Amino acid sequence: MDIRRLILAVILPPAAVMNKEAGTIMLTGLLTLLGWVPGVVAAFVMIAQEQKQKQPQA
């Protein structure tokens, strides 16, 4: 995992998922507005899913 994106996910969750679709960014922003922890968790989940998709299938 990219350590810079993980740090960014803790500091500002919507910025960590900027390479995603607009709905994903808005969802993360909304969760961050409702509470910092849900936004961070959502950003971590989205980053983890992206990393899982990048791994080659064996």
Distance bins in CASP14 RR format, pairs under 12 A and 6 or more apart:
PFRMAT RR
TARGET T0000
AUTHOR 0000-0000-0000
RMODE 2
METHOD distances of the structure
MODEL  1
1 7 0 0 0 0 0 1 0 0 0 0 0
1 8 0 0 0 0 0 1 0 0 0 0 0
1 9 0 0 0 0 0 1 0 0 0 0 0
1 16 0 0 0 0 0 1 0 0 0 0 0
1 44 0 0 0 0 1 0 0 0 0 0 0
1 47 1 0 0 1 0 0 0 0 0 0 0
1 48 1 0 0 1 0 0 0 0 0 0 0
1 49 0 0 0 0 0 1 0 0 0 0 0
1 50 0 0 0 0 1 0 0 0 0 0 0
1 51 1 0 1 0 0 0 0 0 0 0 0
1 52 0 0 0 0 0 1 0 0 0 0 0
1 54 0 0 0 0 0 1 0 0 0 0 0
1 55 0 0 0 0 0 1 0 0 0 0 0
2 8 0 0 0 0 1 0 0 0 0 0 0
2 9 0 0 0 0 0 1 0 0 0 0 0
2 16 0 0 0 0 1 0 0 0 0 0 0
2 19 0 0 0 0 0 1 0 0 0 0 0
2 47 1 0 0 1 0 0 0 0 0 0 0
2 48 0 0 0 0 0 1 0 0 0 0 0
2 50 0 0 0 0 1 0 0 0 0 0 0
2 51 0 0 0 0 1 0 0 0 0 0 0
2 54 0 0 0 0 0 1 0 0 0 0 0
3 9 0 0 0 0 0 1 0 0 0 0 0
3 10 0 0 0 0 0 1 0 0 0 0 0
3 16 0 0 0 0 0 1 0 0 0 0 0
3 47 0 0 0 0 0 1 0 0 0 0 0
4 10 0 0 0 0 0 1 0 0 0 0 0
4 11 0 0 0 0 0 1 0 0 0 0 0
4 15 0 0 0 0 0 1 0 0 0 0 0
4 16 0 0 0 0 1 0 0 0 0 0 0
4 47 0 0 0 0 0 1 0 0 0 0 0
5 11 0 0 0 0 0 1 0 0 0 0 0
5 12 0 0 0 0 0 1 0 0 0 0 0
5 13 0 0 0 0 0 1 0 0 0 0 0
5 15 0 0 0 0 1 0 0 0 0 0 0
5 16 1 0 1 0 0 0 0 0 0 0 0
5 17 0 0 0 0 1 0 0 0 0 0 0
5 18 0 0 0 0 1 0 0 0 0 0 0
5 19 0 0 0 0 1 0 0 0 0 0 0
5 20 0 0 0 0 0 1 0 0 0 0 0
5 43 0 0 0 0 1 0 0 0 0 0 0
5 44 0 0 0 0 1 0 0 0 0 0 0
5 46 0 0 0 0 1 0 0 0 0 0 0
5 47 1 0 1 0 0 0 0 0 0 0 0
5 48 0 0 0 0 0 1 0 0 0 0 0
5 50 0 0 0 0 1 0 0 0 0 0 0
5 51 0 0 0 0 1 0 0 0 0 0 0
6 13 0 0 0 0 0 1 0 0 0 0 0
6 16 1 0 0 1 0 0 0 0 0 0 0
6 17 0 0 0 0 0 1 0 0 0 0 0
6 40 0 0 0 0 0 1 0 0 0 0 0
6 43 0 0 0 0 1 0 0 0 0 0 0
6 44 1 0 0 1 0 0 0 0 0 0 0
6 46 0 0 0 0 0 1 0 0 0 0 0
6 47 1 0 0 1 0 0 0 0 0 0 0
6 48 0 0 0 0 1 0 0 0 0 0 0
6 51 0 0 0 0 0 1 0 0 0 0 0
7 13 0 0 0 0 0 1 0 0 0 0 0
7 15 0 0 0 0 0 1 0 0 0 0 0
7 16 0 0 0 0 1 0 0 0 0 0 0
7 40 0 0 0 0 0 1 0 0 0 0 0
7 43 0 0 0 0 0 1 0 0 0 0 0
7 44 0 0 0 0 0 1 0 0 0 0 0
7 47 0 0 0 0 0 1 0 0 0 0 0
8 14 0 0 0 0 1 0 0 0 0 0 0
8 15 1 0 1 0 0 0 0 0 0 0 0
8 16 1 0 1 0 0 0 0 0 0 0 0
8 17 0 0 0 0 1 0 0 0 0 0 0
8 18 0 0 0 0 1 0 0 0 0 0 0
8 19 0 0 0 0 0 1 0 0 0 0 0
8 28 0 0 0 0 0 1 0 0 0 0 0
8 40 0 0 0 0 0 1 0 0 0 0 0
8 43 0 0 0 0 1 0 0 0 0 0 0
8 44 0 0 0 0 0 1 0 0 0 0 0
8 47 0 0 0 0 1 0 0 0 0 0 0
9 15 0 0 0 0 1 0 0 0 0 0 0
9 16 1 1 0 0 0 0 0 0 0 0 0
9 17 1 0 0 1 0 0 0 0 0 0 0
9 18 0 0 0 0 0 1 0 0 0 0 0
9 28 0 0 0 0 1 0 0 0 0 0 0
9 29 0 0 0 0 0 1 0 0 0 0 0
9 31 0 0 0 0 0 1 0 0 0 0 0
9 32 0 0 0 0 0 1 0 0 0 0 0
9 36 0 0 0 0 0 1 0 0 0 0 0
9 37 0 0 0 0 0 1 0 0 0 0 0
9 39 0 0 0 0 1 0 0 0 0 0 0
9 40 1 0 0 1 0 0 0 0 0 0 0
9 41 0 0 0 0 1 0 0 0 0 0 0
9 42 0 0 0 0 1 0 0 0 0 0 0
9 43 1 1 0 0 0 0 0 0 0 0 0
9 44 1 0 1 0 0 0 0 0 0 0 0
9 45 0 0 0 0 1 0 0 0 0 0 0
9 46 0 0 0 0 1 0 0 0 0 0 0
9 47 1 0 0 1 0 0 0 0 0 0 0
9 48 0 0 0 0 0 1 0 0 0 0 0
9 50 0 0 0 0 0 1 0 0 0 0 0
10 16 0 0 0 0 1 0 0 0 0 0 0
10 32 0 0 0 0 0 1 0 0 0 0 0
10 36 0 0 0 0 1 0 0 0 0 0 0
10 37 0 0 0 0 0 1 0 0 0 0 0
10 39 0 0 0 0 0 1 0 0 0 0 0
10 40 1 0 1 0 0 0 0 0 0 0 0
10 41 0 0 0 0 0 1 0 0 0 0 0
10 43 0 0 0 0 1 0 0 0 0 0 0
10 44 0 0 0 0 1 0 0 0 0 0 0
10 47 0 0 0 0 0 1 0 0 0 0 0
11 32 0 0 0 0 0 1 0 0 0 0 0
11 36 0 0 0 0 0 1 0 0 0 0 0
11 39 0 0 0 0 0 1 0 0 0 0 0
11 40 0 0 0 0 1 0 0 0 0 0 0
11 43 0 0 0 0 0 1 0 0 0 0 0
12 18 0 0 0 0 1 0 0 0 0 0 0
12 25 0 0 0 0 0 1 0 0 0 0 0
12 28 0 0 0 0 1 0 0 0 0 0 0
12 29 0 0 0 0 1 0 0 0 0 0 0
12 32 0 0 0 0 1 0 0 0 0 0 0
12 36 0 0 0 0 0 1 0 0 0 0 0
12 39 0 0 0 0 1 0 0 0 0 0 0
12 40 0 0 0 0 1 0 0 0 0 0 0
12 43 0 0 0 0 1 0 0 0 0 0 0
13 20 0 0 0 0 0 1 0 0 0 0 0
13 24 0 0 0 0 0 1 0 0 0 0 0
13 25 0 0 0 0 1 0 0 0 0 0 0
13 26 0 0 0 0 0 1 0 0 0 0 0
13 27 0 0 0 0 0 1 0 0 0 0 0
13 28 1 0 1 0 0 0 0 0 0 0 0
13 29 1 0 0 1 0 0 0 0 0 0 0
13 30 0 0 0 0 0 1 0 0 0 0 0
13 31 1 0 0 1 0 0 0 0 0 0 0
13 32 1 0 1 0 0 0 0 0 0 0 0
13 33 0 0 0 0 0 1 0 0 0 0 0
13 34 0 0 0 0 0 1 0 0 0 0 0
13 35 0 0 0 0 1 0 0 0 0 0 0
13 36 1 0 0 1 0 0 0 0 0 0 0
13 37 0 0 0 0 1 0 0 0 0 0 0
13 38 0 0 0 0 1 0 0 0 0 0 0
13 39 1 0 1 0 0 0 0 0 0 0 0
13 40 1 0 1 0 0 0 0 0 0 0 0
13 41 0 0 0 0 1 0 0 0 0 0 0
13 42 1 0 0 1 0 0 0 0 0 0 0
13 43 1 1 0 0 0 0 0 0 0 0 0
13 44 0 0 0 0 1 0 0 0 0 0 0
13 45 0 0 0 0 0 1 0 0 0 0 0
13 46 0 0 0 0 1 0 0 0 0 0 0
13 47 0 0 0 0 1 0 0 0 0 0 0
14 20 0 0 0 0 1 0 0 0 0 0 0
14 22 0 0 0 0 0 1 0 0 0 0 0
14 23 0 0 0 0 0 1 0 0 0 0 0
14 24 0 0 0 0 1 0 0 0 0 0 0
14 25 1 0 1 0 0 0 0 0 0 0 0
14 26 0 0 0 0 1 0 0 0 0 0 0
14 27 0 0 0 0 1 0 0 0 0 0 0
14 28 1 0 1 0 0 0 0 0 0 0 0
14 29 1 0 1 0 0 0 0 0 0 0 0
14 30 0 0 0 0 1 0 0 0 0 0 0
14 31 0 0 0 0 1 0 0 0 0 0 0
14 32 1 0 0 1 0 0 0 0 0 0 0
14 33 0 0 0 0 1 0 0 0 0 0 0
14 36 0 0 0 0 0 1 0 0 0 0 0
14 39 0 0 0 0 1 0 0 0 0 0 0
14 40 0 0 0 0 0 1 0 0 0 0 0
14 42 0 0 0 0 1 0 0 0 0 0 0
14 43 1 0 0 1 0 0 0 0 0 0 0
14 46 0 0 0 0 0 1 0 0 0 0 0
15 25 0 0 0 0 1 0 0 0 0 0 0
15 28 0 0 0 0 1 0 0 0 0 0 0
15 29 0 0 0 0 1 0 0 0 0 0 0
15 32 0 0 0 0 1 0 0 0 0 0 0
15 39 0 0 0 0 0 1 0 0 0 0 0
15 40 0 0 0 0 0 1 0 0 0 0 0
15 43 0 0 0 0 1 0 0 0 0 0 0
15 47 0 0 0 0 0 1 0 0 0 0 0
16 24 0 0 0 0 0 1 0 0 0 0 0
16 25 0 0 0 0 1 0 0 0 0 0 0
16 28 1 0 0 1 0 0 0 0 0 0 0
16 29 0 0 0 0 0 1 0 0 0 0 0
16 32 0 0 0 0 0 1 0 0 0 0 0
16 39 0 0 0 0 1 0 0 0 0 0 0
16 40 0 0 0 0 1 0 0 0 0 0 0
16 41 0 0 0 0 0 1 0 0 0 0 0
16 42 0 0 0 0 1 0 0 0 0 0 0
16 43 1 0 1 0 0 0 0 0 0 0 0
16 44 0 0 0 0 1 0 0 0 0 0 0
16 45 0 0 0 0 0 1 0 0 0 0 0
16 46 0 0 0 0 1 0 0 0 0 0 0
16 47 1 0 0 1 0 0 0 0 0 0 0
16 48 0 0 0 0 0 1 0 0 0 0 0
16 50 0 0 0 0 0 1 0 0 0 0 0
17 23 0 0 0 0 1 0 0 0 0 0 0
17 24 1 0 1 0 0 0 0 0 0 0 0
17 25 1 0 1 0 0 0 0 0 0 0 0
17 26 0 0 0 0 0 1 0 0 0 0 0
17 27 0 0 0 0 1 0 0 0 0 0 0
17 28 1 0 1 0 0 0 0 0 0 0 0
17 29 0 0 0 0 1 0 0 0 0 0 0
17 31 0 0 0 0 0 1 0 0 0 0 0
17 32 0 0 0 0 0 1 0 0 0 0 0
17 39 0 0 0 0 1 0 0 0 0 0 0
17 40 0 0 0 0 0 1 0 0 0 0 0
17 42 0 0 0 0 1 0 0 0 0 0 0
17 43 1 0 1 0 0 0 0 0 0 0 0
17 44 0 0 0 0 1 0 0 0 0 0 0
17 45 0 0 0 0 1 0 0 0 0 0 0
17 46 1 0 1 0 0 0 0 0 0 0 0
17 47 1 0 0 1 0 0 0 0 0 0 0
17 48 0 0 0 0 0 1 0 0 0 0 0
17 49 0 0 0 0 0 1 0 0 0 0 0
17 50 0 0 0 0 1 0 0 0 0 0 0
18 24 0 0 0 0 1 0 0 0 0 0 0
18 25 1 0 0 1 0 0 0 0 0 0 0
18 26 0 0 0 0 0 1 0 0 0 0 0
18 28 0 0 0 0 1 0 0 0 0 0 0
18 29 0 0 0 0 0 1 0 0 0 0 0
18 43 0 0 0 0 0 1 0 0 0 0 0
18 46 0 0 0 0 0 1 0 0 0 0 0
18 47 0 0 0 0 0 1 0 0 0 0 0
18 50 0 0 0 0 0 1 0 0 0 0 0
19 25 0 0 0 0 1 0 0 0 0 0 0
19 43 0 0 0 0 0 1 0 0 0 0 0
19 46 0 0 0 0 1 0 0 0 0 0 0
19 47 0 0 0 0 0 1 0 0 0 0 0
19 50 0 0 0 0 1 0 0 0 0 0 0
20 26 0 0 0 0 0 1 0 0 0 0 0
20 27 0 0 0 0 1 0 0 0 0 0 0
20 28 0 0 0 0 1 0 0 0 0 0 0
20 29 0 0 0 0 0 1 0 0 0 0 0
20 42 0 0 0 0 0 1 0 0 0 0 0
20 43 0 0 0 0 1 0 0 0 0 0 0
20 45 0 0 0 0 0 1 0 0 0 0 0
20 46 1 0 0 1 0 0 0 0 0 0 0
20 47 0 0 0 0 1 0 0 0 0 0 0
20 49 0 0 0 0 1 0 0 0 0 0 0
20 50 1 0 0 1 0 0 0 0 0 0 0
20 53 0 0 0 0 0 1 0 0 0 0 0
21 27 0 0 0 0 1 0 0 0 0 0 0
21 28 0 0 0 0 0 1 0 0 0 0 0
21 46 0 0 0 0 0 1 0 0 0 0 0
21 50 0 0 0 0 0 1 0 0 0 0 0
22 28 0 0 0 0 0 1 0 0 0 0 0
22 29 0 0 0 0 0 1 0 0 0 0 0
23 29 0 0 0 0 1 0 0 0 0 0 0
23 30 0 0 0 0 1 0 0 0 0 0 0
23 31 0 0 0 0 0 1 0 0 0 0 0
23 42 0 0 0 0 0 1 0 0 0 0 0
23 46 0 0 0 0 0 1 0 0 0 0 0
24 30 0 0 0 0 0 1 0 0 0 0 0
24 31 0 0 0 0 0 1 0 0 0 0 0
24 39 0 0 0 0 0 1 0 0 0 0 0
24 42 0 0 0 0 1 0 0 0 0 0 0
24 43 0 0 0 0 1 0 0 0 0 0 0
24 45 0 0 0 0 0 1 0 0 0 0 0
24 46 1 0 0 1 0 0 0 0 0 0 0
24 47 0 0 0 0 0 1 0 0 0 0 0
24 49 0 0 0 0 0 1 0 0 0 0 0
24 50 0 0 0 0 0 1 0 0 0 0 0
25 31 0 0 0 0 0 1 0 0 0 0 0
25 32 0 0 0 0 0 1 0 0 0 0 0
25 39 0 0 0 0 0 1 0 0 0 0 0
25 42 0 0 0 0 0 1 0 0 0 0 0
25 43 0 0 0 0 0 1 0 0 0 0 0
25 46 0 0 0 0 1 0 0 0 0 0 0
26 32 0 0 0 0 0 1 0 0 0 0 0
26 33 0 0 0 0 0 1 0 0 0 0 0
26 39 0 0 0 0 0 1 0 0 0 0 0
26 42 0 0 0 0 0 1 0 0 0 0 0
27 33 0 0 0 0 0 1 0 0 0 0 0
27 34 0 0 0 0 0 1 0 0 0 0 0
27 38 0 0 0 0 0 1 0 0 0 0 0
27 39 0 0 0 0 1 0 0 0 0 0 0
27 41 0 0 0 0 0 1 0 0 0 0 0
27 42 1 0 0 1 0 0 0 0 0 0 0
27 43 0 0 0 0 0 1 0 0 0 0 0
27 45 0 0 0 0 0 1 0 0 0 0 0
27 46 0 0 0 0 1 0 0 0 0 0 0
28 34 0 0 0 0 0 1 0 0 0 0 0
28 35 0 0 0 0 0 1 0 0 0 0 0
28 36 0 0 0 0 0 1 0 0 0 0 0
28 38 0 0 0 0 1 0 0 0 0 0 0
28 39 1 0 1 0 0 0 0 0 0 0 0
28 40 0 0 0 0 1 0 0 0 0 0 0
28 41 0 0 0 0 1 0 0 0 0 0 0
28 42 1 0 1 0 0 0 0 0 0 0 0
28 43 1 0 1 0 0 0 0 0 0 0 0
28 44 0 0 0 0 0 1 0 0 0 0 0
28 45 0 0 0 0 1 0 0 0 0 0 0
28 46 1 0 0 1 0 0 0 0 0 0 0
28 47 0 0 0 0 0 1 0 0 0 0 0
29 35 0 0 0 0 1 0 0 0 0 0 0
29 36 0 0 0 0 0 1 0 0 0 0 0
29 38 0 0 0 0 1 0 0 0 0 0 0
29 39 1 0 0 1 0 0 0 0 0 0 0
29 40 0 0 0 0 0 1 0 0 0 0 0
29 42 0 0 0 0 1 0 0 0 0 0 0
29 43 0 0 0 0 1 0 0 0 0 0 0
29 46 0 0 0 0 0 1 0 0 0 0 0
30 38 0 0 0 0 1 0 0 0 0 0 0
30 39 0 0 0 0 1 0 0 0 0 0 0
30 42 0 0 0 0 1 0 0 0 0 0 0
31 37 0 0 0 0 1 0 0 0 0 0 0
31 38 1 0 1 0 0 0 0 0 0 0 0
31 39 1 1 0 0 0 0 0 0 0 0 0
31 40 0 0 0 0 1 0 0 0 0 0 0
31 41 1 0 0 1 0 0 0 0 0 0 0
31 42 1 0 1 0 0 0 0 0 0 0 0
31 43 0 0 0 0 1 0 0 0 0 0 0
31 44 0 0 0 0 0 1 0 0 0 0 0
31 45 0 0 0 0 0 1 0 0 0 0 0
31 46 0 0 0 0 0 1 0 0 0 0 0
32 38 1 0 0 1 0 0 0 0 0 0 0
32 39 1 0 1 0 0 0 0 0 0 0 0
32 40 1 0 0 1 0 0 0 0 0 0 0
32 41 0 0 0 0 0 1 0 0 0 0 0
32 42 0 0 0 0 1 0 0 0 0 0 0
32 43 0 0 0 0 1 0 0 0 0 0 0
33 39 0 0 0 0 1 0 0 0 0 0 0
33 42 0 0 0 0 0 1 0 0 0 0 0
34 40 0 0 0 0 0 1 0 0 0 0 0
34 41 0 0 0 0 0 1 0 0 0 0 0
34 42 0 0 0 0 0 1 0 0 0 0 0
35 41 0 0 0 0 0 1 0 0 0 0 0
35 42 0 0 0 0 0 1 0 0 0 0 0
36 42 0 0 0 0 0 1 0 0 0 0 0
36 43 0 0 0 0 0 1 0 0 0 0 0
37 43 0 0 0 0 0 1 0 0 0 0 0
37 44 0 0 0 0 0 1 0 0 0 0 0
38 44 0 0 0 0 0 1 0 0 0 0 0
38 45 0 0 0 0 0 1 0 0 0 0 0
39 45 0 0 0 0 1 0 0 0 0 0 0
39 46 0 0 0 0 1 0 0 0 0 0 0
39 47 0 0 0 0 0 1 0 0 0 0 0
40 46 0 0 0 0 0 1 0 0 0 0 0
40 47 0 0 0 0 0 1 0 0 0 0 0
41 47 0 0 0 0 0 1 0 0 0 0 0
41 48 0 0 0 0 0 1 0 0 0 0 0
42 48 0 0 0 0 0 1 0 0 0 0 0
42 49 0 0 0 0 0 1 0 0 0 0 0
43 49 0 0 0 0 0 1 0 0 0 0 0
43 50 0 0 0 0 0 1 0 0 0 0 0
44 50 0 0 0 0 0 1 0 0 0 0 0
44 51 0 0 0 0 0 1 0 0 0 0 0
45 51 0 0 0 0 0 1 0 0 0 0 0
45 52 0 0 0 0 0 1 0 0 0 0 0
46 52 0 0 0 0 0 1 0 0 0 0 0
46 53 0 0 0 0 0 1 0 0 0 0 0
47 53 0 0 0 0 0 1 0 0 0 0 0
47 54 0 0 0 0 0 1 0 0 0 0 0
48 54 0 0 0 0 0 1 0 0 0 0 0
48 55 0 0 0 0 0 1 0 0 0 0 0
49 55 0 0 0 0 0 1 0 0 0 0 0
END
